[in-house]
Amino acid sequence: RFHSVFWPAMLMSAGLEFPLTVFGHGWVHHSGERMSKSLGTTIDPLEAAQRLGVDALRLYLVKEIPFGQDGDFSYERFEERYNADLANNLGNLVSRVVAMAEKYRSSCLVSATSVSGRLARVAELAVRKYSEAMERLALHEAALAAYTLVDATNEFITETEPWVLARDPSKSDRLNQVLRESAEAIRIAAVLLLPVMPTSAETILERMGDPTVTGGRQFDQATEWSTEVERRLVRGPALWPRAESG
């Protein structure tokens, strides 16, 4: 009522443009129950953010609760998704690629002389689905699109086995290609996740050798696949240490 009646009336009386669309969000429940102070089923967002980090909480709310629909929150589920999506998946992927780049290439990945095209195609599709989802305010679908690229990169590394390629000097170019394409896929995934996890995504971009300030990035350019630019990867502490239930 406030946003659909009072606020537009106030704007009209002031001669200002008013919104043409009002988006009504759903309810966030706690462990299947509607939040209630009397029942003790409320969640302090600051406490939730302090437990596993602001960006981790933002990702959970965006990825697990479709914008506009009711959703559920529990600390058990939050920790489960934190470990699955961040500690074991994205965070581990970033650490593995940076560590292999440091071990096998002194952290410097030169431009790839050839491109397999596999991750590039996944990235192109992910960017397209992400953009379409954002236009529809389907934030959970946008986050999922970013994670399809993360998952594809993990599969790519498992199948190409860079640690095996490193044992054969004749496969040096192939090793560089695998690591360079993996780093590029992670970079684009981080760009897609910037609105959801701004601080963490910036850190990932820096570790992938792309220290461009977010304000200086244009989406179309930042999400364009390119392995022609040399990247110097930067190692750092674990982004998301695994959470262990007390």
C-alpha positions as a Python dict, from the first residue, in 0.01 Angstrom:
ca = {
    (1, 'R'): (0, 0, 0),
    (2, 'F'): (278, 243, 91),
    (3, 'H'): (474, 183, -228),
    (4, 'S'): (171, 154, -455),
    (5, 'V'): (-45, 439, -319),
    (6, 'F'): (120, 678, -75),
    (7, 'W'): (467, 705, -226),
    (8, 'P'): (347, 756, -589),
    (9, 'A'): (96, 1017, -464),
    (10, 'M'): (374, 1204, -285),
    (11, 'L'): (591, 1194, -596),
    (12, 'M'): (305, 1315, -817),
    (13, 'S'): (228, 1603, -581),
    (14, 'A'): (594, 1705, -603),
    (15, 'G'): (588, 1683, -981),
    (16, 'L'): (840, 1401, -985),
    (17, 'E'): (841, 1086, -1197),
    (18, 'F'): (704, 784, -1015),
    (19, 'P'): (774, 413, -1062),
    (20, 'L'): (564, 220, -1311),
    (21, 'T'): (637, -120, -1156),
    (22, 'V'): (613, -239, -798),
    (23, 'F'): (775, -568, -705),
    (24, 'G'): (631, -746, -404),
    (25, 'H'): (873, -986, -236),
    (26, 'G'): (779, -1300, -49),
    (27, 'W'): (834, -1404, 310),
    (28, 'V'): (1147, -1560, 453),
    (29, 'H'): (1058, -1837, 695),
    (30, 'H'): (1275, -1995, 961),
    (31, 'S'): (1299, -2374, 950),
    (32, 'G'): (961, -2398, 783),
    (33, 'E'): (783, -2157, 1019),
    (34, 'R'): (690, -1795, 974),
    (35, 'M'): (923, -1571, 1174),
    (36, 'S'): (771, -1462, 1503),
    (37, 'K'): (922, -1295, 1808),
    (38, 'S'): (674, -1463, 2037),
    (39, 'L'): (767, -1806, 1900),
    (40, 'G'): (1138, -1727, 1902),
    (41, 'T'): (1170, -1802, 1531),
    (42, 'T'): (1334, -1477, 1425),
    (43, 'I'): (1679, -1449, 1268),
    (44, 'D'): (1913, -1157, 1332),
    (45, 'P'): (2065, -1079, 989),
    (46, 'L'): (2375, -929, 1149),
    (47, 'E'): (2434, -1244, 1349),
    (48, 'A'): (2383, -1457, 1037),
    (49, 'A'): (2631, -1243, 845),
    (50, 'Q'): (2889, -1266, 1122),
    (51, 'R'): (2876, -1645, 1128),
    (52, 'L'): (2993, -1715, 773),
    (53, 'G'): (3036, -1373, 615),
    (54, 'V'): (2818, -1113, 444),
    (55, 'D'): (2888, -1240, 93),
    (56, 'A'): (2807, -1597, 190),
    (57, 'L'): (2473, -1483, 331),
    (58, 'R'): (2398, -1278, 21),
    (59, 'L'): (2469, -1577, -203),
    (60, 'Y'): (2244, -1802, 5),
    (61, 'L'): (1951, -1559, -7),
    (62, 'V'): (1988, -1497, -379),
    (63, 'K'): (2059, -1853, -489),
    (64, 'E'): (1827, -2044, -256),
    (65, 'I'): (1524, -1811, -243),
    (66, 'P'): (1365, -1710, -577),
    (67, 'F'): (1311, -1335, -575),
    (68, 'G'): (941, -1265, -519),
    (69, 'Q'): (859, -1600, -363),
    (70, 'D'): (859, -1731, -9),
    (71, 'G'): (1178, -1896, 107),
    (72, 'D'): (1324, -2068, 408),
    (73, 'F'): (1631, -2001, 616),
    (74, 'S'): (1796, -2214, 881),
    (75, 'Y'): (2151, -2207, 1009),
    (76, 'E'): (2186, -2575, 924),
    (77, 'R'): (2090, -2518, 561),
    (78, 'F'): (2302, -2201, 544),
    (79, 'E'): (2610, -2391, 661),
    (80, 'E'): (2536, -2678, 425),
    (81, 'R'): (2516, -2450, 122),
    (82, 'Y'): (2820, -2251, 239),
    (83, 'N'): (3031, -2566, 240),
    (84, 'A'): (2888, -2698, -87),
    (85, 'D'): (2883, -2378, -293),
    (86, 'L'): (3178, -2187, -152),
    (87, 'A'): (3423, -2391, 55),
    (88, 'N'): (3415, -2711, -153),
    (89, 'N'): (3328, -2563, -492),
    (90, 'L'): (3418, -2208, -589),
    (91, 'G'): (3674, -2147, -317),
    (92, 'N'): (3848, -2479, -378),
    (93, 'L'): (3849, -2416, -754),
    (94, 'V'): (4017, -2079, -716),
    (95, 'S'): (4278, -2223, -478),
    (96, 'R'): (4356, -2518, -706),
    (97, 'V'): (4406, -2310, -1019),
    (98, 'V'): (4618, -2049, -842),
    (99, 'A'): (4829, -2319, -674),
    (100, 'M'): (4888, -2506, -1001),
    (101, 'A'): (4975, -2183, -1182),
    (102, 'E'): (5228, -2105, -910),
    (103, 'K'): (5375, -2456, -905),
    (104, 'Y'): (5394, -2518, -1280),
    (105, 'R'): (5416, -2168, -1428),
    (106, 'S'): (5556, -1943, -1155),
    (107, 'S'): (5206, -1786, -1137),
    (108, 'C'): (5234, -1644, -1490),
    (109, 'L'): (4999, -1778, -1757),
    (110, 'V'): (5091, -1658, -2104),
    (111, 'S'): (4838, -1630, -2385),
    (112, 'A'): (4711, -1964, -2508),
    (113, 'T'): (4838, -2060, -2853),
    (114, 'S'): (4531, -2276, -2912),
    (115, 'V'): (4185, -2286, -2758),
    (116, 'S'): (3976, -2595, -2692),
    (117, 'G'): (3658, -2389, -2710),
    (118, 'R'): (3475, -2599, -2454),
    (119, 'L'): (3481, -2358, -2161),
    (120, 'A'): (3443, -2064, -2397),
    (121, 'R'): (3111, -2204, -2517),
    (122, 'V'): (2993, -2268, -2162),
    (123, 'A'): (3090, -1913, -2067),
    (124, 'E'): (2903, -1765, -2363),
    (125, 'L'): (2588, -1957, -2273),
    (126, 'A'): (2622, -1869, -1904),
    (127, 'V'): (2653, -1498, -1980),
    (128, 'R'): (2348, -1508, -2206),
    (129, 'K'): (2134, -1694, -1951),
    (130, 'Y'): (2259, -1464, -1676),
    (131, 'S'): (2162, -1152, -1870),
    (132, 'E'): (1819, -1288, -1956),
    (133, 'A'): (1756, -1386, -1595),
    (134, 'M'): (1860, -1046, -1465),
    (135, 'E'): (1619, -877, -1705),
    (136, 'R'): (1338, -1085, -1551),
    (137, 'L'): (1462, -1021, -1196),
    (138, 'A'): (1517, -1395, -1162),
    (139, 'L'): (1824, -1346, -946),
    (140, 'H'): (1843, -1711, -843),
    (141, 'E'): (1862, -1816, -1209),
    (142, 'A'): (2137, -1562, -1269),
    (143, 'A'): (2341, -1702, -980),
    (144, 'L'): (2280, -2053, -1110),
    (145, 'A'): (2407, -1948, -1455),
    (146, 'A'): (2731, -1827, -1298),
    (147, 'Y'): (2767, -2158, -1117),
    (148, 'T'): (2723, -2361, -1435),
    (149, 'L'): (3053, -2207, -1542),
    (150, 'V'): (3213, -2287, -1207),
    (151, 'D'): (3097, -2649, -1228),
    (152, 'A'): (3211, -2683, -1590),
    (153, 'T'): (3557, -2556, -1494),
    (154, 'N'): (3586, -2810, -1216),
    (155, 'E'): (3491, -3086, -1460),
    (156, 'F'): (3738, -2951, -1718),
    (157, 'I'): (4026, -2967, -1469),
    (158, 'T'): (3930, -3317, -1357),
    (159, 'E'): (3926, -3444, -1715),
    (160, 'T'): (4238, -3265, -1843),
    (161, 'E'): (4449, -3344, -1534),
    (162, 'P'): (4701, -3057, -1538),
    (163, 'W'): (4913, -3237, -1278),
    (164, 'V'): (4965, -3519, -1527),
    (165, 'L'): (5041, -3280, -1814),
    (166, 'A'): (5306, -3114, -1596),
    (167, 'R'): (5511, -3435, -1592),
    (168, 'D'): (5561, -3429, -1968),
    (169, 'P'): (5772, -3137, -2099),
    (170, 'S'): (5634, -3194, -2451),
    (171, 'K'): (5287, -3101, -2321),
    (172, 'S'): (5392, -2766, -2182),
    (173, 'D'): (5173, -2568, -2421),
    (174, 'R'): (4873, -2785, -2344),
    (175, 'L'): (4929, -2734, -1971),
    (176, 'N'): (4940, -2358, -2015),
    (177, 'Q'): (4624, -2373, -2226),
    (178, 'V'): (4432, -2571, -1964),
    (179, 'L'): (4535, -2340, -1680),
    (180, 'R'): (4479, -2024, -1885),
    (181, 'E'): (4130, -2130, -1994),
    (182, 'S'): (4042, -2234, -1639),
    (183, 'A'): (4155, -1896, -1507),
    (184, 'E'): (3951, -1718, -1774),
    (185, 'A'): (3639, -1916, -1689),
    (186, 'I'): (3682, -1834, -1319),
    (187, 'R'): (3734, -1467, -1405),
    (188, 'I'): (3409, -1447, -1600),
    (189, 'A'): (3220, -1635, -1328),
    (190, 'A'): (3349, -1380, -1076),
    (191, 'V'): (3226, -1094, -1294),
    (192, 'L'): (2880, -1253, -1301),
    (193, 'L'): (2885, -1291, -921),
    (194, 'L'): (2992, -931, -853),
    (195, 'P'): (2637, -807, -777),
    (196, 'V'): (2582, -1099, -539),
    (197, 'M'): (2921, -1119, -368),
    (198, 'P'): (3096, -788, -440),
    (199, 'T'): (3388, -821, -197),
    (200, 'S'): (3460, -1190, -262),
    (201, 'A'): (3422, -1156, -639),
    (202, 'E'): (3669, -866, -641),
    (203, 'T'): (3918, -1080, -452),
    (204, 'I'): (3875, -1364, -702),
    (205, 'L'): (3930, -1125, -993),
    (206, 'E'): (4250, -1002, -834),
    (207, 'R'): (4372, -1358, -785),
    (208, 'M'): (4294, -1432, -1151),
    (209, 'G'): (4515, -1141, -1255),
    (210, 'D'): (4234, -894, -1331),
    (211, 'P'): (4267, -609, -1081),
    (212, 'T'): (4043, -369, -1277),
    (213, 'V'): (3832, -154, -1046),
    (214, 'T'): (3468, -262, -1066),
    (215, 'G'): (3351, 87, -1158),
    (216, 'G'): (3579, 73, -1461),
    (217, 'R'): (3430, -249, -1598),
    (218, 'Q'): (3173, -265, -1876),
    (219, 'F'): (2966, -583, -1857),
    (220, 'D'): (2991, -680, -2225),
    (221, 'Q'): (3367, -631, -2231),
    (222, 'A'): (3429, -789, -1891),
    (223, 'T'): (3239, -1105, -1986),
    (224, 'E'): (3400, -1145, -2327),
    (225, 'W'): (3613, -1459, -2347),
    (226, 'S'): (3981, -1396, -2416),
    (227, 'T'): (4289, -1605, -2343),
    (228, 'E'): (4520, -1377, -2541),
    (229, 'V'): (4603, -1159, -2241),
    (230, 'E'): (4881, -1276, -2011),
    (231, 'R'): (4762, -1321, -1654),
    (232, 'R'): (4969, -1326, -1337),
    (233, 'L'): (4773, -1511, -1072),
    (234, 'V'): (4797, -1416, -708),
    (235, 'R'): (4790, -1662, -422),
    (236, 'G'): (4614, -1584, -95),
    (237, 'P'): (4449, -1741, 210),
    (238, 'A'): (4143, -1961, 175),
    (239, 'L'): (3845, -1756, 69),
    (240, 'W'): (3595, -1971, 258),
    (241, 'P'): (3738, -2212, 516),
    (242, 'R'): (3509, -2509, 560),
    (243, 'A'): (3253, -2460, 834),
    (244, 'E'): (3239, -2734, 1094),
    (245, 'S'): (2927, -2765, 1306),
    (246, 'G'): (2992, -2734, 1673),
}
